[in-house]
Amino acid sequence: MKKVHRCAWAENDPLMQAYHDEEWGVPEHDSRALWEMLMLEGFQAGLSWITILRKRDAFREAFHKFDPEAVARMGEREVKRLLENPGIIRSRAKIEATIGGARIYLKMRDDGEDFSKFVWGLAGGKTIKNMTGVVPAKTPLSEEMSKALKKRRFKFVGPVIVYAWMQATGIVNDHSLDCFRR
């Protein structure tokens, strides 16, 4: 049987392998799904992605399947409830950033600005393929996107987080040169 070559970070954990093989780096154009992943990347700040991946179902339950309308209506009572939920990352700042992020997402939509078109427009409309095999922590584009997201008042969107999000959502193809998903 021929060995499947995948990115080294996904080799040792079945959950990471499935995420890598089925999701990571697949170009995402659905605005809501892009927003959900941006929020999850924000929760990852200071932690490992496997921690978020293992808690993703609990996050989805806690945040109403990341329905921006429902999340935007959450208030202090829900924040307190979430701070007691062991299934998610219990950070007040990250929880409030997600609620605020839903409100920003809806404002963009209500102002006629599609989140997907906004993001992909900054990227030039197509996946950027990393041809070097060297994976940076951030790029000039992630810095530009970070500034654009911060200008709209999103939180936990520094250039390193944004770059990880760009990789996850297929805005950038950073699969290793020998990876079968490349």
SEBA-850821 format. One record per residue (C-alpha): x, y, z. Coordinates in pm, 1 decimal. Example, Ala and Ser with C-alpha at 12.3 -4.5 7.8 and 13.67 -1.06 7.14 Angstrom:
! residues 2
<xx->1230.0 yy->-450.0 zz->780.0>
<xx->1367.0 yy->-106.0 zz->714.0>
! end
This chain:
! residues 182
<xx->0.0 yy->0.0 zz->0.0>
<xx->133.3 yy->340.9 zz->-102.1>
<xx->189.6 yy->591.7 zz->181.5>
<xx->-12.9 yy->910.1 zz->156.8>
<xx->206.0 yy->1216.5 zz->200.0>
<xx->40.9 yy->1500.6 zz->384.2>
<xx->159.1 yy->1812.1 zz->562.4>
<xx->371.9 yy->1712.1 zz->862.0>
<xx->149.6 yy->1893.9 zz->1113.4>
<xx->-137.5 yy->1656.3 zz->1029.4>
<xx->49.7 yy->1325.2 zz->1043.7>
<xx->5.3 yy->1212.1 zz->1405.0>
<xx->-356.7 yy->1273.3 zz->1504.2>
<xx->-660.4 yy->1121.4 zz->1329.9>
<xx->-870.9 yy->1435.1 zz->1390.3>
<xx->-599.1 yy->1657.3 zz->1243.7>
<xx->-560.9 yy->1418.0 zz->949.2>
<xx->-933.5 yy->1435.4 zz->871.8>
<xx->-931.1 yy->1815.6 zz->906.8>
<xx->-627.9 yy->1841.0 zz->679.4>
<xx->-759.8 yy->1594.9 zz->421.9>
<xx->-1114.2 yy->1730.4 zz->401.7>
<xx->-1113.1 yy->2098.9 zz->502.0>
<xx->-781.5 yy->2279.3 zz->546.1>
<xx->-689.7 yy->2478.2 zz->240.2>
<xx->-1015.3 yy->2416.5 zz->53.3>
<xx->-1123.7 yy->2752.3 zz->-94.6>
<xx->-1423.8 yy->2872.0 zz->105.4>
<xx->-1651.7 yy->3131.3 zz->-52.4>
<xx->-1949.0 yy->3115.3 zz->181.5>
<xx->-1954.0 yy->3436.6 zz->386.0>
<xx->-2097.3 yy->3276.4 zz->699.3>
<xx->-1848.2 yy->2988.3 zz->691.4>
<xx->-1558.8 yy->3232.9 zz->643.2>
<xx->-1681.4 yy->3434.5 zz->940.6>
<xx->-1717.6 yy->3120.9 zz->1156.9>
<xx->-1362.4 yy->3014.4 zz->1080.6>
<xx->-1231.5 yy->3364.2 zz->1154.8>
<xx->-1402.2 yy->3352.7 zz->1493.9>
<xx->-1259.6 yy->3007.2 zz->1569.1>
<xx->-911.9 yy->3124.1 zz->1467.4>
<xx->-954.8 yy->3409.0 zz->1716.4>
<xx->-1033.9 yy->3158.9 zz->1991.2>
<xx->-715.7 yy->2974.2 zz->1899.4>
<xx->-493.7 yy->3273.4 zz->1985.4>
<xx->-235.2 yy->3145.1 zz->2233.6>
<xx->-352.2 yy->2784.7 zz->2197.2>
<xx->-306.4 yy->2497.1 zz->1955.6>
<xx->-548.5 yy->2434.4 zz->1669.3>
<xx->-616.6 yy->2079.2 zz->1789.5>
<xx->-765.8 yy->2229.8 zz->2107.0>
<xx->-1014.7 yy->2428.5 zz->1898.0>
<xx->-1081.9 yy->2137.9 zz->1665.3>
<xx->-1166.7 yy->1910.0 zz->1958.4>
<xx->-1405.4 yy->2174.6 zz->2093.2>
<xx->-1552.6 yy->2283.1 zz->1757.9>
<xx->-1884.7 yy->2102.2 zz->1804.8>
<xx->-1925.2 yy->2259.4 zz->2149.1>
<xx->-1843.5 yy->2601.5 zz->2001.0>
<xx->-2104.9 yy->2549.7 zz->1732.2>
<xx->-2363.9 yy->2455.5 zz->1991.9>
<xx->-2271.1 yy->2743.9 zz->2222.9>
<xx->-2278.1 yy->2999.5 zz->1940.3>
<xx->-2599.9 yy->2885.1 zz->1768.8>
<xx->-2416.0 yy->2712.7 zz->1480.3>
<xx->-2243.1 yy->3046.6 zz->1423.1>
<xx->-2560.9 yy->3203.5 zz->1294.4>
<xx->-2458.7 yy->3571.3 zz->1298.9>
<xx->-2815.8 yy->3688.0 zz->1366.9>
<xx->-2845.3 yy->3468.6 zz->1676.9>
<xx->-2491.5 yy->3544.7 zz->1798.9>
<xx->-2543.8 yy->3920.8 zz->1756.3>
<xx->-2843.8 yy->3903.2 zz->1993.7>
<xx->-2637.9 yy->3746.4 zz->2272.1>
<xx->-2597.0 yy->3963.4 zz->2579.4>
<xx->-2438.0 yy->3958.2 zz->2922.6>
<xx->-2653.1 yy->3668.5 zz->3046.3>
<xx->-2530.6 yy->3451.3 zz->2757.7>
<xx->-2171.1 yy->3565.9 zz->2811.4>
<xx->-2192.7 yy->3452.2 zz->3175.4>
<xx->-2340.3 yy->3118.9 zz->3065.5>
<xx->-2059.1 yy->3070.4 zz->2812.1>
<xx->-1795.5 yy->3153.9 zz->3073.5>
<xx->-1921.4 yy->2849.6 zz->3265.6>
<xx->-1920.0 yy->2617.9 zz->2960.8>
<xx->-1622.7 yy->2376.4 zz->2986.5>
<xx->-1676.3 yy->2270.8 zz->2624.7>
<xx->-1538.3 yy->2597.3 zz->2486.7>
<xx->-1250.9 yy->2835.0 zz->2557.3>
<xx->-1380.3 yy->3042.6 zz->2848.1>
<xx->-1227.6 yy->3377.1 zz->2765.9>
<xx->-1455.6 yy->3677.9 zz->2815.2>
<xx->-1255.9 yy->3880.5 zz->2561.9>
<xx->-1284.8 yy->3610.6 zz->2294.2>
<xx->-1654.0 yy->3547.9 zz->2363.3>
<xx->-1730.6 yy->3919.1 zz->2344.2>
<xx->-1517.5 yy->3946.6 zz->2028.1>
<xx->-1731.3 yy->3676.1 zz->1866.1>
<xx->-2054.7 yy->3852.8 zz->1958.6>
<xx->-1910.3 yy->4180.7 zz->1835.1>
<xx->-1786.1 yy->4005.2 zz->1522.3>
<xx->-2139.8 yy->3888.7 zz->1446.7>
<xx->-2266.0 yy->4245.0 zz->1475.6>
<xx->-1991.4 yy->4372.1 zz->1245.1>
<xx->-2061.6 yy->4093.9 zz->994.4>
<xx->-2431.3 yy->4189.4 zz->991.9>
<xx->-2351.7 yy->4559.4 zz->955.7>
<xx->-2132.4 yy->4482.7 zz->656.6>
<xx->-2412.9 yy->4275.5 zz->506.4>
<xx->-2673.7 yy->4541.6 zz->578.0>
<xx->-2447.7 yy->4803.3 zz->418.6>
<xx->-2431.1 yy->4588.6 zz->103.8>
<xx->-2081.3 yy->4452.9 zz->165.0>
<xx->-2057.2 yy->4075.8 zz->121.5>
<xx->-1797.4 yy->3931.4 zz->360.7>
<xx->-1673.1 yy->3674.4 zz->108.4>
<xx->-1635.1 yy->3928.9 zz->-170.1>
<xx->-1457.2 yy->4164.5 zz->70.4>
<xx->-1205.7 yy->3897.6 zz->176.2>
<xx->-1147.9 yy->3739.7 zz->-162.9>
<xx->-1126.9 yy->4085.3 zz->-321.6>
<xx->-831.3 yy->4168.1 zz->-98.1>
<xx->-670.3 yy->3841.0 zz->-211.6>
<xx->-719.4 yy->3918.8 zz->-579.6>
<xx->-1014.3 yy->3682.3 zz->-624.4>
<xx->-827.5 yy->3352.4 zz->-630.3>
<xx->-618.6 yy->3121.3 zz->-413.5>
<xx->-257.5 yy->3228.2 zz->-369.4>
<xx->-33.6 yy->2925.1 zz->-416.0>
<xx->280.4 yy->2925.1 zz->-204.4>
<xx->546.3 yy->2798.1 zz->-443.8>
<xx->840.8 yy->2808.4 zz->-202.1>
<xx->744.9 yy->2540.7 zz->47.7>
<xx->842.1 yy->2783.7 zz->324.1>
<xx->540.6 yy->2866.3 zz->538.4>
<xx->554.1 yy->3214.2 zz->692.0>
<xx->373.2 yy->3319.9 zz->1009.1>
<xx->236.0 yy->3625.8 zz->829.9>
<xx->260.6 yy->3799.7 zz->494.6>
<xx->205.7 yy->4150.8 zz->361.4>
<xx->-142.6 yy->4037.2 zz->253.2>
<xx->-230.3 yy->3903.9 zz->600.0>
<xx->-110.5 yy->4235.9 zz->741.0>
<xx->-333.1 yy->4421.8 zz->492.3>
<xx->-633.7 yy->4200.3 zz->572.3>
<xx->-569.6 yy->4238.1 zz->942.9>
<xx->-574.9 yy->4617.5 zz->908.3>
<xx->-894.0 yy->4605.2 zz->700.0>
<xx->-1066.1 yy->4379.7 zz->956.2>
<xx->-945.9 yy->4593.5 zz->1249.1>
<xx->-1072.0 yy->4905.3 zz->1069.2>
<xx->-1417.5 yy->4743.2 zz->1079.9>
<xx->-1355.4 yy->4675.8 zz->1453.6>
<xx->-1310.4 yy->4296.9 zz->1444.7>
<xx->-1100.5 yy->4169.0 zz->1736.8>
<xx->-839.6 yy->3890.6 zz->1750.5>
<xx->-749.4 yy->3951.0 zz->1386.6>
<xx->-378.0 yy->4020.2 zz->1400.8>
<xx->-173.5 yy->3930.2 zz->1093.0>
<xx->-62.9 yy->3590.0 zz->1229.4>
<xx->-420.0 yy->3485.8 zz->1313.8>
<xx->-538.7 yy->3618.2 zz->978.9>
<xx->-269.2 yy->3422.1 zz->796.5>
<xx->-372.2 yy->3098.9 zz->971.2>
<xx->-732.3 yy->3176.8 zz->869.1>
<xx->-623.2 yy->3241.6 zz->510.5>
<xx->-454.1 yy->2899.6 zz->507.3>
<xx->-754.6 yy->2724.2 zz->661.1>
<xx->-1003.0 yy->2876.5 zz->418.3>
<xx->-798.7 yy->2823.0 zz->104.2>
<xx->-721.0 yy->3187.1 zz->40.6>
<xx->-362.2 yy->3062.5 zz->52.2>
<xx->-248.4 yy->2714.6 zz->-50.5>
<xx->28.3 yy->2631.5 zz->196.1>
<xx->18.8 yy->2253.3 zz->164.3>
<xx->372.3 yy->2115.7 zz->164.4>
<xx->526.4 yy->2052.9 zz->-174.1>
<xx->490.3 yy->1674.1 zz->-138.6>
<xx->138.1 yy->1680.5 zz->12.8>
<xx->-131.3 yy->1496.2 zz->-181.1>
<xx->-367.8 yy->1793.3 zz->-121.9>
<xx->-137.7 yy->2041.6 zz->-293.8>
! end
